[in-house]
Amino acid sequence: MASIRKRISARTGGVSWQVQVRRRGVTLSSTFATRREAEQWAYQTEAKFTLAPRATLTLAEALTRYLAEVTPQKRSRENDVFIARTIQRDALATTKLSDITSAHIAWFQQRLERRGLSGTRILKYLALLSHLFTVARRDWGYAALANPVSSARKPRPNPPRERRLKPEEEEALLSAAEAALRAFIILALETAARRTELCELRWEDVDFASRTATFPVTKSGRARTIPLSSRAIETLKNLPHEEEHIFPWRDPHSLTTAFRRLCKRARIDGLRVHDLRHEATSRLFERGLGIQEVATVTGHRTWQMLARYTHPDARRIAEKLD
């Protein structure tokens, strides 16, 4: 039901009319110069609420539609699918979208925390849910649907990882790895590229004459051309050129599995594939490259994001001080 109030400005003495419409937990408000305009806006807004379909589909059904219509347009498709499937197995999945409140989101967070998920990981689950509600309101016709994630308490993200690859660990990895995975590790350390970028790299994307490689599609959606070191060039030349793609892993998750098994064989704990990108970025700075030069290689568009991938070695800084 609409609520209309007359307001008089203490500074100018001018009169205005504020109107609020509350329906299904959603409040819309606006201000007009005349009461008639306020009443007309209230009538039109309440009519929209009445005509807007109620989101009777369950969260599980909404996620299925989201995966079919929204996820294919994203770069992080595999991650979306994994998170959505996990939520669909949760007790919250049987609840109708229109009935989900911030309390439901809080309970869902608690269940994720009990499973041992980190704050950063939980935030990714909440981000997908929040976008789901946004899409439902904007594209699926559920204009009156509130977004319960926006008002829910959020966990704190984990501090950035500062894992550096030790020289003896690098030697152990390269010694225990088969040819393709060994080449991947070297390229990752020499280019600071993401695992997906390297997995999708084709021979036609490499220019040996100019010593560059081009990633046509990146996380930012923009193509990026990077320089290749002598070590990277030599590694690429020693690989077979029989297939279109340089590396055999079409699914980045299969590469992650192979890397985990390699770490186990090499008896290295706490190392992830993505840590190679952190290590490579730190090495670029330690080689003397400037911020803009490093950003050109890594593809970061802000210093704040680039700084999260930079972990200078205090011993090297001490040598520079001398």
Kinemage of the C-alpha trace (Angstrom):
@kinemage 1
@onewidth
@group {chain A} dominant
@subgroup {mainchain}
@vectorlist {calphas} color= white
{ca met a 1} P 0.000 0.000 0.000
{ca ala a 2} L 1.260 3.504 -0.858
{ca ser a 3} L 2.235 6.066 1.756
{ca ile a 4} L 2.250 9.766 0.736
{ca arg a 5} L 3.729 12.512 2.937
{ca lys a 6} L 3.850 16.273 2.506
{ca arg a 7} L 7.298 17.738 3.098
{ca ile a 8} L 8.240 21.406 3.591
{ca ser a 9} L 11.839 22.473 3.091
{ca ala a 10} L 13.247 24.229 6.166
{ca arg a 11} L 15.638 26.231 3.972
{ca thr a 12} L 13.414 27.342 1.090
{ca gly a 13} L 9.906 26.707 2.395
{ca gly a 14} L 9.094 24.760 -0.758
{ca val a 15} L 6.531 21.941 -0.694
{ca ser a 16} L 7.121 18.441 -2.062
{ca trp a 17} L 5.354 15.092 -1.798
{ca gln a 18} L 7.194 11.895 -0.906
{ca val a 19} L 5.587 8.594 -1.771
{ca gln a 20} L 6.569 5.058 -0.742
{ca val a 21} L 5.209 1.751 -2.016
{ca arg a 22} L 5.842 -1.396 0.023
{ca arg a 23} L 5.049 -4.823 -1.347
{ca arg a 24} L 6.512 -8.284 -0.601
{ca gly a 25} L 9.420 -6.937 1.392
{ca val a 26} L 10.451 -4.405 -1.267
{ca thr a 27} L 10.210 -0.624 -0.743
{ca leu a 28} L 10.245 1.881 -3.605
{ca ser a 29} L 10.121 5.624 -3.054
{ca ser a 30} L 10.158 8.879 -5.010
{ca thr a 31} L 9.464 12.603 -4.525
{ca phe a 32} L 7.209 14.884 -6.604
{ca ala a 33} L 6.269 18.538 -6.735
{ca thr a 34} L 2.501 17.878 -6.528
{ca arg a 35} L 0.326 15.364 -4.705
{ca arg a 36} L -1.374 14.408 -7.961
{ca glu a 37} L 1.947 13.340 -9.483
{ca ala a 38} L 2.752 11.344 -6.349
{ca glu a 39} L -0.607 9.569 -6.422
{ca gln a 40} L -0.233 8.774 -10.139
{ca trp a 41} L 3.250 7.299 -9.599
{ca ala a 42} L 1.969 5.245 -6.625
{ca tyr a 43} L -0.901 3.850 -8.704
{ca gln a 44} L 1.388 2.877 -11.603
{ca thr a 45} L 3.992 1.335 -9.290
{ca glu a 46} L 1.447 -0.756 -7.372
{ca ala a 47} L 0.043 -1.953 -10.701
{ca lys a 48} L 3.514 -3.165 -11.726
{ca phe a 49} L 3.852 -5.054 -8.452
{ca thr a 50} L 0.476 -6.680 -9.007
{ca leu a 51} L 1.298 -7.728 -12.559
{ca ala a 52} L 4.827 -8.905 -11.798
{ca pro a 53} L 4.912 -12.699 -11.514
{ca arg a 54} L 5.827 -14.136 -8.148
{ca ala a 55} L 9.068 -16.129 -8.169
{ca thr a 56} L 7.522 -19.492 -7.356
{ca leu a 57} L 10.368 -21.522 -8.851
{ca thr a 58} L 12.733 -23.107 -6.352
{ca leu a 59} L 16.360 -22.157 -5.993
{ca ala a 60} L 17.370 -25.457 -7.620
{ca glu a 61} L 15.149 -24.727 -10.638
{ca ala a 62} L 16.467 -21.167 -10.858
{ca leu a 63} L 20.060 -22.422 -10.810
{ca thr a 64} L 19.297 -24.851 -13.632
{ca arg a 65} L 17.971 -21.979 -15.743
{ca tyr a 66} L 20.958 -19.824 -14.733
{ca leu a 67} L 23.394 -22.515 -15.871
{ca ala a 68} L 21.579 -22.793 -19.195
{ca glu a 69} L 21.198 -19.074 -19.968
{ca val a 70} L 23.841 -17.112 -18.063
{ca thr a 71} L 26.812 -19.375 -17.370
{ca pro a 72} L 27.649 -20.096 -21.058
{ca gln a 73} L 28.392 -16.381 -21.491
{ca lys a 74} L 31.020 -16.385 -18.730
{ca arg a 75} L 34.711 -17.191 -18.791
{ca ser a 76} L 34.471 -18.973 -15.421
{ca arg a 77} L 31.985 -21.577 -16.642
{ca glu a 78} L 33.526 -24.549 -14.860
{ca asn a 79} L 33.558 -22.728 -11.540
{ca asp a 80} L 29.932 -21.659 -11.992
{ca val a 81} L 28.835 -25.229 -12.650
{ca phe a 82} L 30.678 -26.584 -9.614
{ca ile a 83} L 29.231 -23.944 -7.257
{ca ala a 84} L 25.698 -24.256 -8.647
{ca arg a 85} L 25.706 -28.058 -8.380
{ca thr a 86} L 26.924 -27.790 -4.787
{ca ile a 87} L 24.116 -25.387 -3.874
{ca gln a 88} L 21.550 -27.616 -5.565
{ca arg a 89} L 22.508 -30.402 -3.149
{ca asp a 90} L 21.997 -28.135 -0.135
{ca ala a 91} L 18.761 -27.969 1.873
{ca leu a 92} L 18.252 -24.380 0.658
{ca ala a 93} L 17.754 -25.601 -2.914
{ca thr a 94} L 14.126 -26.674 -2.313
{ca thr a 95} L 13.110 -23.204 -1.076
{ca lys a 96} L 11.219 -20.888 -3.434
{ca leu a 97} L 13.148 -17.808 -4.546
{ca ser a 98} L 10.455 -15.498 -3.204
{ca asp a 99} L 10.685 -17.112 0.252
{ca ile a 100} L 14.465 -16.895 0.685
{ca thr a 101} L 15.543 -14.290 3.244
{ca ser a 102} L 18.867 -13.060 4.602
{ca ala a 103} L 18.397 -15.554 7.476
{ca his a 104} L 18.387 -18.417 4.950
{ca ile a 105} L 21.603 -17.058 3.474
{ca ala a 106} L 23.178 -16.864 6.950
{ca trp a 107} L 22.292 -20.495 7.671
{ca phe a 108} L 23.670 -21.507 4.298
{ca gln a 109} L 26.944 -19.745 5.148
{ca gln a 110} L 27.140 -21.605 8.442
{ca arg a 111} L 26.807 -24.938 6.658
{ca leu a 112} L 29.611 -23.982 4.274
{ca glu a 113} L 31.806 -22.912 7.198
{ca arg a 114} L 31.214 -26.250 8.948
{ca arg a 115} L 32.412 -27.978 5.776
{ca gly a 116} L 35.687 -26.087 6.113
{ca leu a 117} L 35.287 -23.629 3.238
{ca ser a 118} L 37.347 -20.459 3.523
{ca gly a 119} L 35.874 -16.973 3.653
{ca thr a 120} L 37.115 -16.243 0.142
{ca arg a 121} L 35.491 -19.393 -1.218
{ca ile a 122} L 32.179 -18.695 0.535
{ca leu a 123} L 32.140 -15.207 -0.992
{ca lys a 124} L 32.199 -16.824 -4.437
{ca tyr a 125} L 29.099 -18.859 -3.536
{ca leu a 126} L 27.342 -15.696 -2.343
{ca ala a 127} L 28.390 -13.793 -5.454
{ca leu a 128} L 26.752 -16.382 -7.696
{ca leu a 129} L 23.566 -16.356 -5.616
{ca ser a 130} L 23.452 -12.558 -5.643
{ca his a 131} L 23.853 -12.470 -9.424
{ca leu a 132} L 21.133 -15.096 -9.758
{ca phe a 133} L 18.658 -12.827 -7.943
{ca thr a 134} L 19.769 -9.853 -10.043
{ca val a 135} L 19.188 -11.784 -13.260
{ca ala a 136} L 15.789 -13.002 -12.025
{ca arg a 137} L 14.675 -9.429 -11.341
{ca arg a 138} L 16.176 -7.894 -14.468
{ca asp a 139} L 15.705 -10.574 -17.137
{ca trp a 140} L 13.158 -13.105 -15.906
{ca gly a 141} L 10.341 -10.712 -15.032
{ca tyr a 142} L 10.451 -11.037 -11.224
{ca ala a 143} L 10.642 -7.280 -10.615
{ca ala a 144} L 9.342 -7.519 -7.037
{ca leu a 145} L 11.944 -10.090 -5.988
{ca ala a 146} L 14.267 -8.892 -3.235
{ca asn a 147} L 17.941 -9.880 -3.143
{ca pro a 148} L 18.505 -11.481 0.288
{ca val a 149} L 22.265 -11.754 -0.270
{ca ser a 150} L 22.691 -7.966 -0.320
{ca ser a 151} L 21.535 -7.652 3.296
{ca ala a 152} L 23.219 -10.800 4.628
{ca arg a 153} L 26.400 -10.749 6.697
{ca lys a 154} L 29.431 -11.592 4.586
{ca pro a 155} L 32.508 -13.491 5.766
{ca arg a 156} L 35.891 -11.824 5.597
{ca pro a 157} L 38.070 -12.870 2.656
{ca asn a 158} L 41.254 -14.737 3.427
{ca pro a 159} L 44.510 -12.778 3.342
{ca pro a 160} L 46.287 -13.047 -0.024
{ca arg a 161} L 48.485 -16.124 -0.456
{ca glu a 162} L 52.200 -15.432 -0.196
{ca arg a 163} L 53.484 -18.864 -1.185
{ca arg a 164} L 56.822 -18.622 -3.021
{ca leu a 165} L 58.315 -21.492 -4.959
{ca lys a 166} L 61.662 -22.485 -3.497
{ca pro a 167} L 64.550 -23.286 -5.880
{ca glu a 168} L 64.782 -26.860 -4.608
{ca glu a 169} L 61.000 -27.269 -5.093
{ca glu a 170} L 61.209 -26.066 -8.679
{ca glu a 171} L 64.014 -28.527 -9.355
{ca ala a 172} L 62.036 -31.359 -7.776
{ca leu a 173} L 58.920 -30.535 -9.815
{ca leu a 174} L 60.756 -30.386 -13.118
{ca ser a 175} L 62.606 -33.601 -12.384
{ca ala a 176} L 59.454 -35.550 -11.514
{ca ala a 177} L 57.210 -34.146 -14.280
{ca glu a 178} L 56.566 -35.724 -17.654
{ca ala a 179} L 57.392 -33.631 -20.731
{ca ala a 180} L 54.102 -31.752 -21.230
{ca leu a 181} L 53.644 -30.872 -17.569
{ca arg a 182} L 57.303 -29.896 -17.258
{ca ala a 183} L 56.908 -27.521 -20.206
{ca phe a 184} L 53.718 -26.113 -18.719
{ca ile a 185} L 55.472 -25.305 -15.414
{ca ile a 186} L 58.340 -23.560 -17.207
{ca leu a 187} L 55.943 -21.524 -19.382
{ca ala a 188} L 53.860 -20.597 -16.338
{ca leu a 189} L 56.964 -19.359 -14.505
{ca glu a 190} L 58.259 -17.470 -17.545
{ca thr a 191} L 54.969 -15.860 -18.667
{ca ala a 192} L 52.882 -15.427 -15.462
{ca ala a 193} L 49.920 -16.640 -17.526
{ca arg a 194} L 46.798 -18.200 -16.053
{ca arg a 195} L 46.305 -21.949 -16.388
{ca thr a 196} L 43.299 -21.447 -18.700
{ca glu a 197} L 45.272 -19.106 -20.950
{ca leu a 198} L 48.089 -21.642 -21.325
{ca cys a 199} L 45.692 -24.554 -21.829
{ca glu a 200} L 43.994 -22.666 -24.681
{ca leu a 201} L 47.246 -21.469 -26.282
{ca arg a 202} L 47.683 -22.669 -29.876
{ca trp a 203} L 50.778 -22.837 -32.046
{ca glu a 204} L 49.372 -20.151 -34.331
{ca asp a 205} L 49.290 -17.803 -31.313
{ca val a 206} L 53.096 -17.999 -30.949
{ca asp a 207} L 55.387 -15.809 -33.046
{ca phe a 208} L 58.900 -17.212 -32.768
{ca ala a 209} L 60.356 -14.418 -34.900
{ca ser a 210} L 59.164 -11.620 -32.610
{ca arg a 211} L 59.366 -13.810 -29.481
{ca thr a 212} L 55.765 -13.137 -28.465
{ca ala a 213} L 52.630 -15.096 -27.660
{ca thr a 214} L 49.060 -13.837 -27.916
{ca phe a 215} L 46.190 -14.962 -25.701
{ca pro a 216} L 43.071 -14.206 -27.823
{ca val a 217} L 40.648 -14.589 -24.921
{ca thr a 218} L 41.568 -13.717 -21.349
{ca lys a 219} L 39.754 -13.335 -18.042
{ca ser a 220} L 39.305 -9.599 -18.697
{ca gly a 221} L 37.807 -10.328 -22.129
{ca arg a 222} L 40.674 -8.584 -23.936
{ca ala a 223} L 43.390 -10.182 -26.031
{ca arg a 224} L 46.902 -9.864 -24.591
{ca thr a 225} L 50.285 -10.210 -26.272
{ca ile a 226} L 53.228 -11.044 -24.026
{ca pro a 227} L 56.993 -11.287 -24.577
{ca leu a 228} L 58.680 -14.687 -24.381
{ca ser a 229} L 62.002 -15.241 -22.654
{ca ser a 230} L 64.783 -17.313 -24.183
{ca arg a 231} L 63.895 -20.122 -21.778
{ca ala a 232} L 60.258 -20.024 -22.878
{ca ile a 233} L 61.218 -20.061 -26.561
{ca glu a 234} L 63.547 -23.015 -26.103
{ca thr a 235} L 60.887 -24.930 -24.154
{ca leu a 236} L 58.279 -24.372 -26.876
{ca lys a 237} L 60.639 -25.422 -29.672
{ca asn a 238} L 61.316 -28.723 -27.903
{ca leu a 239} L 57.608 -29.638 -27.781
{ca pro a 240} L 55.908 -31.637 -30.557
{ca his a 241} L 53.963 -29.496 -33.051
{ca glu a 242} L 51.469 -32.171 -34.066
{ca glu a 243} L 48.295 -30.767 -32.460
{ca glu a 244} L 46.538 -27.407 -32.792
{ca his a 245} L 46.935 -26.640 -29.094
{ca ile a 246} L 50.320 -26.604 -27.416
{ca phe a 247} L 49.216 -28.454 -24.273
{ca pro a 248} L 46.943 -31.537 -24.099
{ca trp a 249} L 44.601 -30.386 -21.292
{ca arg a 250} L 41.305 -29.102 -22.713
{ca asp a 251} L 39.792 -28.953 -19.230
{ca pro a 252} L 41.844 -26.803 -16.796
{ca his a 253} L 40.637 -28.977 -13.909
{ca ser a 254} L 42.395 -32.004 -15.405
{ca leu a 255} L 45.615 -29.977 -15.400
{ca thr a 256} L 45.066 -29.117 -11.730
{ca thr a 257} L 44.644 -32.811 -10.949
{ca ala a 258} L 47.861 -33.655 -12.788
{ca phe a 259} L 49.724 -30.908 -10.926
{ca arg a 260} L 48.486 -32.154 -7.541
{ca arg a 261} L 49.691 -35.662 -8.329
{ca leu a 262} L 53.049 -34.238 -9.379
{ca cys a 263} L 53.403 -32.340 -6.094
{ca lys a 264} L 52.628 -35.525 -4.216
{ca arg a 265} L 55.314 -37.440 -6.145
{ca ala a 266} L 57.796 -34.623 -5.554
{ca arg a 267} L 56.814 -34.457 -1.852
{ca ile a 268} L 55.889 -30.769 -2.011
{ca asp a 269} L 53.138 -29.515 0.288
{ca gly a 270} L 50.881 -26.487 0.025
{ca leu a 271} L 51.588 -25.587 -3.594
{ca arg a 272} L 48.851 -24.815 -6.127
{ca val a 273} L 48.915 -24.265 -9.878
{ca his a 274} L 47.897 -20.633 -9.399
{ca asp a 275} L 50.913 -20.108 -7.120
{ca leu a 276} L 53.064 -20.342 -10.250
{ca arg a 277} L 51.449 -17.131 -11.510
{ca his a 278} L 52.218 -15.431 -8.182
{ca glu a 279} L 55.805 -16.664 -8.329
{ca ala a 280} L 56.256 -15.543 -11.927
{ca thr a 281} L 54.904 -12.059 -11.157
{ca ser a 282} L 57.278 -11.653 -8.228
{ca arg a 283} L 60.200 -12.769 -10.391
{ca leu a 284} L 59.357 -10.170 -13.050
{ca phe a 285} L 59.721 -7.414 -10.469
{ca glu a 286} L 62.901 -8.962 -9.131
{ca arg a 287} L 64.341 -8.892 -12.651
{ca gly a 288} L 63.928 -5.113 -12.591
{ca leu a 289} L 60.774 -4.642 -14.693
{ca gly a 290} L 58.568 -1.658 -13.859
{ca ile a 291} L 54.910 -1.778 -12.840
{ca gln a 292} L 53.593 -1.020 -16.336
{ca glu a 293} L 55.905 -3.600 -17.908
{ca val a 294} L 54.833 -6.300 -15.461
{ca ala a 295} L 51.157 -5.401 -15.934
{ca thr a 296} L 51.601 -5.773 -19.694
{ca val a 297} L 52.759 -9.352 -19.127
{ca thr a 298} L 50.274 -10.363 -16.425
{ca gly a 299} L 47.228 -8.502 -17.761
{ca his a 300} L 46.384 -6.761 -14.478
{ca arg a 301} L 44.670 -3.420 -15.038
{ca thr a 302} L 45.225 -1.882 -11.586
{ca trp a 303} L 48.160 -1.752 -9.207
{ca gln a 304} L 45.900 -2.972 -6.381
{ca met a 305} L 45.261 -6.255 -8.193
{ca leu a 306} L 48.853 -6.585 -9.329
{ca ala a 307} L 50.094 -6.048 -5.768
{ca arg a 308} L 48.148 -9.133 -4.612
{ca tyr a 309} L 50.356 -11.221 -6.913
{ca thr a 310} L 53.639 -9.651 -5.838
{ca his a 311} L 55.625 -11.133 -2.946
{ca pro a 312} L 59.135 -9.661 -2.909
{ca asp a 313} L 61.931 -11.691 -1.342
{ca ala a 314} L 63.300 -9.747 1.645
{ca arg a 315} L 66.768 -11.177 1.049
{ca arg a 316} L 66.881 -9.722 -2.463
{ca ile a 317} L 65.727 -6.346 -1.142
{ca ala a 318} L 68.499 -6.469 1.485
{ca glu a 319} L 71.065 -7.064 -1.288
{ca lys a 320} L 69.807 -3.984 -3.126
{ca leu a 321} L 70.149 -1.892 0.047
{ca asp a 322} L 73.851 -2.743 0.120
